[in-house]
Amino acid sequence: MVERTAKILHSIDEMSAQAWNRCANPGGRIPHDPFVRFEFLAALEASGSATAQTGWQPFHLVLHEDDQVVGTIPMYVKNHSRGEYVFDHSWADAWHRAGGDYYPKLQISVPFTPATGRRVLAADGAPETERALLGACAQICEQIKASSAHLTFLPESQWKLAGELGYQQRMDQQYHWRNPGYASFEEFLGDLSAKKRKNVRRERRDALANGIEVEWVTGSDLTEAHWDAFYRFYIDTGSRKWGTPYLTREFFSMITQTMPEDVLLILCKRNSRYVAGALNFIGEQALFGRNWGCTEHHPFLHFEACYYQAIDFAIERGLARVEAGAQGPHKVARGYLPQATYSAHWICDSGFRDAVERYLKDERNYVRQDIDYVEEHSPFKSTISLDKFRQSDGFTLN
């Protein structure tokens, strides 16, 4: 018989990059995901961005069969609910009012990253291995007396599997741009209604009207000077939103050293000086928009840098979609369509679990209705079937 054992790592550096990445990005029919790479997660820890001091204590799960690593899960012990993008503050408040302690909890996610991807990293991609990993998560949650375990931004296949194992299923939505094989931005515009097409052209023209130039910087072209400029934008955005930026300056230097081919900076320059920028990560099938900031305000420049330039890049690279981050119904008018997102939750207390399930049932119905409504009022011509844009998430093996 095969002997399976689970181990907890308090730092991702306790295992080799090769062993982790064999589970995170095994290749084949599982598309490359930059966010679950050892290099990305290790940079978050080593830079001081995701640590016990910031409320993200690494607690990664590793599954062995005999002496072989067969699966991993990026997991953190948390004492707050910040930086997750799947909001459970009302759950924490209800638990507290009932006399319980919601924290600590276990968070299975990529810190500060609302992008869908595998969270249960089975090297063989087999549902049997994924079940074993999910079962181990639930057991560990009970053993360490955490209130709950939360897997956020799962692919639908892993969400369904978690539901079969007793996890509570939650839905939300984002807005993604889908590429059915466009040869140019103009071809994409040709599918929009006349009014929407005219508005997009006007916004792109006005965004660059003040002598703005746009640069794409990726791979070996990334320099510390580029990151110095972008970090100013990043800090400015955080300060204006009355928040604390999650990522340290060191994080950006580290990913330049270890994974520059997965990084795209879209930088906007005026009078030979950078004034705005958007950070993206490049997956095998998708471009993931992450952070934006500026030191000068120019009308529609945010839309140009974050949405339209991303579409241009995706078309040029032949990527299937652009995931432009959380929230933003305003993206619909710019060619982005609603996409369901999925999370699964293990709640230890049976009474609270039942209450949450009643809430989630109503929430799922609302999300589905809202997606249907937005699709009925899509920005595309009435002659364009939205089936043209429907794509597999690329994560399902069976």
Phi, psi and omega per residue, in radians:
M1 nan 2.547 3.092
V2 -1.370 2.285 3.124
E3 -1.655 2.121 3.119
R4 -1.841 2.309 3.084
T5 -2.350 2.508 3.106
A6 -1.915 2.462 -3.133
K7 -2.322 2.548 3.093
I8 -1.797 2.329 3.053
L9 -1.860 2.277 3.102
H10 -1.606 0.006 2.981
S11 -2.724 2.433 -3.139
I12 -1.124 -0.389 3.118
D13 -1.205 -0.103 3.089
E14 -1.305 -0.117 3.009
M15 -2.287 2.907 -3.069
S16 -1.378 2.649 3.068
A17 -1.055 -0.660 -3.118
Q18 -1.096 -0.774 -3.123
A19 -1.163 -0.750 3.119
W20 -1.094 -0.856 -3.054
N21 -1.197 -0.411 3.063
R22 -1.121 -0.498 3.076
C23 -1.540 -0.699 -3.026
A24 -1.278 -0.731 -3.091
N25 -2.382 1.271 -3.060
P26 -1.324 -0.127 -3.134
G27 1.439 -2.771 -3.077
G28 1.189 -2.270 -3.088
R29 -1.525 0.022 3.073
I30 -1.666 2.044 -3.066
P31 -1.216 2.596 3.112
H32 -1.071 2.313 -3.132
D33 -2.168 1.990 -3.088
P34 -1.173 -0.437 -2.985
F35 -1.374 -0.405 3.114
V36 -1.735 0.099 3.042
R37 -1.068 2.530 3.025
F38 -0.930 -0.740 -3.051
E39 -1.091 -0.669 3.136
F40 -1.218 -0.867 -3.099
L41 -1.171 -0.651 3.115
A42 -1.148 -0.644 3.109
A43 -1.142 -0.651 3.087
L44 -1.051 -0.714 -3.121
E45 -1.307 -0.884 -3.033
A46 -1.169 -0.468 -3.125
S47 -1.452 -0.115 -3.096
G48 1.456 0.228 -3.126
S49 -1.440 -0.763 3.139
A50 -2.120 1.617 -3.084
T51 -2.477 3.040 3.065
A52 -1.049 -0.602 -3.115
Q53 -1.163 -0.514 3.121
T54 -1.692 0.123 3.127
G55 1.526 0.199 3.097
W56 -2.141 1.350 -3.101
Q57 -1.399 2.018 -3.136
P58 -0.994 2.367 -3.080
F59 -2.651 0.894 -2.958
H60 -1.244 2.443 -3.134
L61 -1.704 2.302 3.093
V62 -2.184 2.271 3.134
L63 -1.890 2.229 3.104
H64 -1.925 2.504 2.872
E65 -1.998 1.975 -2.933
D66 0.988 -2.077 -3.130
D67 -1.820 0.185 -3.044
Q68 -1.833 2.290 3.025
V69 -1.280 2.126 -3.112
V70 -2.017 -0.157 3.135
G71 -2.969 2.675 3.099
T72 -2.472 2.800 3.038
I73 -2.425 2.179 3.038
P74 -1.300 1.956 -2.987
M75 -2.363 2.595 -3.082
Y76 -2.428 2.495 2.937
V77 -1.531 2.235 -3.042
K78 -2.176 2.535 3.057
N79 -2.016 0.284 3.030
H80 -2.726 3.126 -3.119
S81 -2.105 0.474 -3.124
R82 -1.525 2.632 3.055
G83 1.351 0.362 -3.040
E84 -1.929 -0.593 3.108
Y85 1.264 0.044 2.917
V86 -2.107 1.875 -2.830
F87 -1.517 2.176 3.107
D88 -2.207 0.426 -3.131
H89 -1.070 -0.639 3.135
S90 -1.182 -0.577 3.079
W91 -1.141 -0.776 3.137
A92 -1.071 -0.704 -3.134
D93 -1.159 -0.749 3.134
A94 -1.115 -0.715 3.131
W95 -1.123 -0.724 3.135
H96 -1.125 -0.762 -3.135
R97 -1.148 -0.442 3.092
A98 -1.456 -0.017 3.084
G99 1.664 0.171 -3.122
G100 -1.833 3.031 3.091
D101 -1.958 1.993 -3.139
Y102 -1.334 -0.527 3.133
Y103 -1.893 2.488 0.147
P104 -1.376 2.731 3.018
K105 -2.296 2.891 3.079
L106 -1.780 2.288 3.130
Q107 -2.050 2.074 3.106
I108 -1.845 1.759 -3.018
S109 -2.939 3.088 2.923
V110 -1.720 2.038 -3.050
P111 -0.942 2.367 2.999
F112 1.120 0.428 -2.960
T113 -2.383 1.707 -3.140
P114 -1.504 1.026 -3.132
A115 -2.121 2.314 -3.120
T116 -1.185 2.394 3.094
G117 -3.041 2.924 3.103
R118 -1.069 2.313 3.051
R119 -1.914 -0.422 3.096
V120 -1.767 1.764 -2.886
L121 -1.709 1.460 3.092
A122 -1.530 2.240 -3.085
A123 -1.066 -0.586 -3.136
D124 -1.662 -0.066 -3.131
G125 1.192 0.163 -3.038
A126 -1.408 2.424 3.095
P127 -1.014 -0.536 3.137
E128 -1.105 -0.722 3.110
T129 -1.218 -0.681 3.096
E130 -1.096 -0.701 3.100
R131 -1.072 -0.738 3.139
A132 -1.099 -0.706 3.122
L133 -1.158 -0.755 3.114
L134 -1.139 -0.682 3.085
G135 -1.112 -0.679 3.110
A136 -1.136 -0.664 3.101
C137 -1.028 -0.837 -3.127
A138 -1.087 -0.732 3.132
Q139 -1.113 -0.748 -3.132
I140 -1.137 -0.682 3.112
C141 -1.015 -0.781 3.121
E142 -1.169 -0.732 -3.051
Q143 -1.147 -0.694 -3.101
I144 -1.573 0.055 3.099
K145 1.068 0.648 2.940
A146 -1.344 2.702 -3.124
S147 -1.265 -0.525 -2.934
S148 -2.962 2.873 3.043
A149 -2.284 2.388 -2.970
H150 -2.255 2.062 3.064
L151 -1.820 2.018 -3.017
T152 -2.021 2.539 -3.140
F153 1.042 0.913 3.064
L154 -1.430 2.653 2.854
P155 -1.172 2.709 -3.043
E156 -1.032 -0.618 -3.112
S157 -1.093 -0.738 3.122
Q158 -1.284 -0.537 3.067
W159 -1.091 -0.772 3.131
K160 -1.156 -0.707 3.132
L161 -1.101 -0.750 3.106
A162 -1.075 -0.689 3.108
G163 -1.073 -0.666 3.107
E164 -1.109 -0.468 -3.097
L165 -1.636 0.114 3.052
G166 1.747 0.065 3.059
Y167 -1.286 2.566 3.065
Q168 -1.352 2.380 -3.032
Q169 -1.832 2.247 -3.118
R170 -2.159 2.571 3.099
M171 -2.220 2.605 2.945
D172 -2.558 -2.874 3.116
Q173 -2.574 2.664 2.966
Q174 -2.200 -3.048 3.123
Y175 -2.228 2.056 -3.080
H176 -2.062 2.579 2.995
W177 -1.652 2.288 -3.104
R178 -1.938 2.426 -3.077
N179 -1.948 1.814 3.122
P180 -1.417 0.080 -3.136
G181 2.107 0.559 -3.139
Y182 -1.102 2.489 3.078
A183 -1.593 -0.294 -3.104
S184 -2.816 2.880 3.061
F185 -1.101 -0.632 3.138
E186 -1.109 -0.638 3.095
E187 -1.136 -0.696 3.046
F188 -1.047 -0.815 -3.137
L189 -1.034 -0.565 -3.130
G190 -1.092 -0.353 3.112
D191 -1.518 -0.249 -3.137
L192 -1.380 2.749 3.005
S193 -1.102 2.759 -3.046
A194 -1.012 -0.737 -3.114
K195 -1.149 -0.803 -3.136
K196 -1.135 -0.699 3.123
R197 -1.065 -0.756 3.126
K198 -1.119 -0.732 -3.132
N199 -1.129 -0.725 3.132
V200 -1.104 -0.778 3.124
R201 -1.070 -0.702 3.127
R202 -1.143 -0.756 -3.133
E203 -1.097 -0.719 -3.138
R204 -1.158 -0.688 3.123
R205 -1.157 -0.819 -3.100
D206 -1.188 -0.557 -3.125
A207 -1.072 -0.575 -3.071
L208 -1.821 0.160 -3.008
A209 -1.143 -0.461 -3.075
N210 -1.652 0.577 3.097
G211 1.355 0.447 3.139
I212 -1.357 2.323 3.022
E213 -2.005 2.535 -3.081
V214 -2.026 2.367 3.106
E215 -2.145 2.479 2.931
W216 -1.788 2.191 3.140
V217 -2.199 2.163 -3.121
T218 -2.635 2.918 3.052
G219 1.057 -2.419 -3.066
S220 -1.211 -0.186 3.117
D221 -1.362 -0.262 3.133
L222 -1.179 2.311 3.139
T223 -2.252 2.924 3.081
E224 -1.099 -0.555 3.106
A225 -1.107 -0.680 3.078
H226 -1.088 -0.743 -3.114
W227 -1.241 -0.596 3.062
D228 -1.033 -0.771 3.129
A229 -1.137 -0.838 -3.107
F230 -1.117 -0.661 -3.095
Y231 -1.126 -0.569 3.044
R232 -1.062 -0.727 3.115
F233 -1.151 -0.752 -3.115
Y234 -1.071 -0.798 3.130
I235 -1.137 -0.699 -3.139
D236 -1.079 -0.739 3.120
T237 -1.083 -0.773 3.141
G238 -1.094 -0.724 -3.108
S239 -1.204 -0.615 -3.139
R240 -1.275 -0.410 3.116
K241 -1.633 0.222 3.123
W242 0.990 0.642 3.136
G243 -2.186 3.021 3.073
T244 -1.857 2.118 3.113
P245 -1.004 2.390 -3.067
Y246 -1.369 -0.653 -2.976
L247 -1.632 2.370 3.091
T248 -1.468 2.839 3.114
R249 -1.066 -0.591 -3.113
E250 -1.101 -0.541 -3.122
F251 -0.986 -0.770 -3.065
F252 -1.186 -0.648 3.074
S253 -1.115 -0.689 -3.093
M254 -1.149 -0.776 -3.119
I255 -1.223 -0.421 3.048
T256 -1.156 -0.588 3.136
Q257 -1.351 -0.562 -2.959
T258 -1.908 -0.420 -3.071
M259 -2.603 0.793 -3.064
P260 -1.096 -0.461 -3.121
E261 -1.204 -0.280 3.135
D262 -1.691 0.090 -3.024
V263 -2.018 2.377 3.000
L264 -2.260 2.118 2.975
L265 -1.785 2.201 2.998
I266 -1.812 1.918 -3.035
L267 -1.978 2.433 -3.122
C268 -1.958 2.259 -3.029
K269 -2.141 2.437 3.020
R270 -2.387 2.294 -3.104
N271 0.918 0.790 3.072
S272 1.148 0.354 -3.132
R273 -2.345 2.350 3.127
Y274 -1.232 2.306 -3.096
V275 -2.141 -0.176 -3.130
A276 -2.857 2.788 3.110
G277 -2.903 2.742 3.114
A278 -2.314 2.300 3.118
L279 -1.691 2.292 3.106
N280 -2.297 2.728 3.004
F281 -2.106 2.541 -2.999
I282 -1.865 2.026 3.034
G283 -1.726 3.139 3.137
E284 -1.196 -0.574 -3.093
Q285 -2.027 -0.256 -2.978
A286 -2.466 2.672 2.911
L287 -1.789 2.226 -3.073
F288 -1.879 1.943 3.045
G289 -1.345 2.309 -3.066
R290 -2.083 -1.031 -3.012
N291 -2.357 2.602 -3.135
W292 -2.396 2.619 3.021
G293 -2.909 2.893 -3.127
C294 -2.719 2.780 3.011
T295 -2.011 -0.091 3.007
E296 -2.328 2.459 3.116
H297 -1.650 2.209 3.032
H298 -2.332 2.273 -3.078
P299 -0.935 2.305 3.045
F300 1.192 0.087 -3.126
L301 -1.161 -0.591 3.075
H302 -1.051 -0.780 3.127
F303 -1.117 -0.710 -3.123
E304 -1.111 -0.856 -3.047
A305 -1.267 -0.690 -3.005
C306 -1.590 -0.546 -3.035
Y307 -1.922 -0.957 -3.017
Y308 -1.312 -0.744 3.072
Q309 -1.116 -0.617 3.087
A310 -1.098 -0.709 3.084
I311 -1.107 -0.798 3.099
D312 -0.953 -0.796 -3.112
F313 -1.144 -0.761 -3.135
A314 -1.082 -0.706 3.110
I315 -1.131 -0.781 -3.124
E316 -1.103 -0.679 -3.123
R317 -1.508 -0.156 -3.100
G318 1.272 0.528 3.129
L319 -1.407 2.592 -3.019
A320 -1.364 -0.408 -3.076
R321 -2.823 2.882 2.972
V322 -2.102 2.147 3.018
E323 -1.802 1.874 -2.988
A324 -1.659 0.452 3.048
G325 1.630 -3.012 -3.049
A326 -1.396 2.798 3.000
Q327 1.051 -2.990 2.985
G328 1.667 1.040 3.034
P329 -1.015 -0.352 3.106
H330 -1.110 -0.259 3.131
K331 -1.209 -0.409 -3.067
V332 -1.055 -0.760 -3.131
A333 -1.111 -0.218 -3.104
R334 -1.905 0.344 2.996
G335 1.672 0.098 3.117
Y336 -1.659 2.440 -3.074
L337 -1.999 2.711 -3.120
P338 -1.173 2.538 3.105
Q339 -2.431 2.202 3.102
A340 -1.126 2.466 2.993
T341 -2.091 2.717 -2.927
Y342 -2.301 2.469 3.007
S343 -2.468 2.708 -3.127
A344 -2.284 2.520 -2.955
H345 -2.390 2.202 3.040
W346 -1.761 2.021 -3.107
I347 -1.981 2.133 -2.991
C348 -1.232 -0.691 -3.087
D349 -1.373 2.132 -3.045
S350 -1.138 -0.663 3.134
G351 -1.152 -0.784 3.126
F352 -1.192 -0.614 3.113
R353 -1.039 -0.736 3.139
D354 -1.146 -0.692 3.130
A355 -1.138 -0.731 3.124
V356 -1.134 -0.678 -3.128
E357 -1.087 -0.690 3.106
R358 -1.095 -0.721 3.113
Y359 -1.124 -0.770 -3.066
L360 -1.179 -0.572 3.104
K361 -1.063 -0.810 3.107
D362 -1.153 -0.695 -3.124
E363 -1.128 -0.733 3.121
R364 -1.063 -0.741 3.122
N365 -1.081 -0.726 3.137
Y366 -1.117 -0.766 -3.114
V367 -1.091 -0.772 3.140
R368 -1.085 -0.745 3.134
Q369 -1.115 -0.695 -3.127
D370 -1.175 -0.707 3.090
I371 -1.061 -0.787 3.124
D372 -1.049 -0.735 -3.114
Y373 -1.123 -0.805 -3.121
V374 -1.124 -0.693 3.116
E375 -1.121 -0.614 3.093
E376 -1.141 -0.416 -3.128
H377 -2.017 0.711 -3.089
S378 -1.191 2.830 -3.130
P379 -1.411 0.019 -3.049
F380 -1.555 2.794 3.116
K381 -0.974 2.610 -3.137
S382 -1.115 -0.364 3.139
T383 -1.453 -0.129 -3.118
I384 -1.614 2.089 3.066
S385 -1.393 2.349 3.127
L386 -1.208 -0.194 3.028
D387 -1.051 -0.414 3.107
K388 -1.044 -0.482 -3.027
F389 -1.838 -0.038 -3.089
R390 -1.360 2.279 -3.067
Q391 -2.348 2.659 2.954
S392 -1.195 2.612 3.108
D393 -1.298 -0.151 3.042
G394 1.376 0.094 -3.054
F395 -1.818 -0.169 -2.993
T396 -1.606 2.222 3.118
L397 -1.634 -0.560 -3.006
N398 -1.759 nan nan
